[in-house]
Amino acid sequence: MRQSWGLYRYLIFLALITLNIKTINLKLLVAKKNFLLLAIMVGFVGIGLGIFTMFSTINSVLEP
């Protein structure tokens, strides 16, 4: 009887570790997704700023 109780405790311990790892992986996926969205937004702002700078420079060259 005592050996089976130890086996049950071991299985519960493994289940808790597995749940904890899945929770950590889920948090990591959410963090990666948020970082990717932030990188995409920063990229679009950079592209917009570059287009604005390019057209304002061309405008300055054409109209002295």
C-alpha positions as CSV (number, residue, x, y, z in Angstrom):
1,M,0.0,0.0,0.0
2,R,2.8,2.4,0.9
3,Q,4.5,1.9,-2.5
4,S,1.3,2.7,-4.4
5,W,0.9,5.9,-2.3
6,G,4.4,7.0,-3.3
7,L,3.6,6.3,-7.0
8,Y,0.5,8.4,-6.7
9,R,2.5,11.3,-5.2
10,Y,5.0,10.9,-8.0
11,L,2.3,11.0,-10.7
12,I,0.7,14.1,-9.1
13,F,4.1,15.7,-8.9
14,L,4.7,15.0,-12.7
15,A,1.3,16.3,-13.6
16,L,1.9,19.6,-11.7
17,I,5.3,20.0,-13.4
18,T,3.7,19.4,-16.8
19,L,1.0,22.0,-16.1
20,N,3.6,24.5,-14.9
21,I,5.6,24.0,-18.1
22,K,2.6,24.4,-20.3
23,T,1.7,27.7,-18.4
24,I,5.3,29.0,-18.9
25,N,5.2,28.1,-22.6
26,L,1.8,29.8,-23.0
27,K,3.2,33.0,-21.3
28,L,6.2,32.8,-23.5
29,L,4.1,32.6,-26.7
30,V,2.0,35.6,-25.6
31,A,5.2,37.6,-24.9
32,K,6.6,36.6,-28.4
33,K,3.3,37.6,-30.0
34,N,3.2,41.0,-28.3
35,F,6.9,41.6,-29.2
36,L,6.2,40.7,-32.8
37,L,3.2,43.1,-32.9
38,L,5.4,45.9,-31.4
39,A,8.1,45.2,-34.0
40,I,5.6,45.4,-36.8
41,M,4.2,48.7,-35.5
42,V,7.7,50.2,-35.1
43,G,8.6,49.0,-38.7
44,F,5.5,50.7,-40.1
45,V,6.3,54.0,-38.3
46,G,9.9,53.8,-39.6
47,I,8.7,53.2,-43.1
48,G,6.3,56.1,-42.8
49,L,9.0,58.4,-41.4
50,G,11.3,57.4,-44.3
51,I,8.7,58.1,-46.9
52,F,7.9,61.5,-45.3
53,T,11.6,62.4,-45.2
54,M,12.1,61.3,-48.8
55,F,9.2,63.4,-50.1
56,S,10.1,66.5,-48.0
57,T,13.7,66.3,-49.3
58,I,12.5,66.0,-52.9
59,N,10.1,68.9,-52.3
60,S,12.9,71.0,-50.9
61,V,15.1,70.3,-54.0
62,L,12.4,71.1,-56.5
63,E,11.3,74.3,-54.8
64,P,14.4,76.4,-53.8
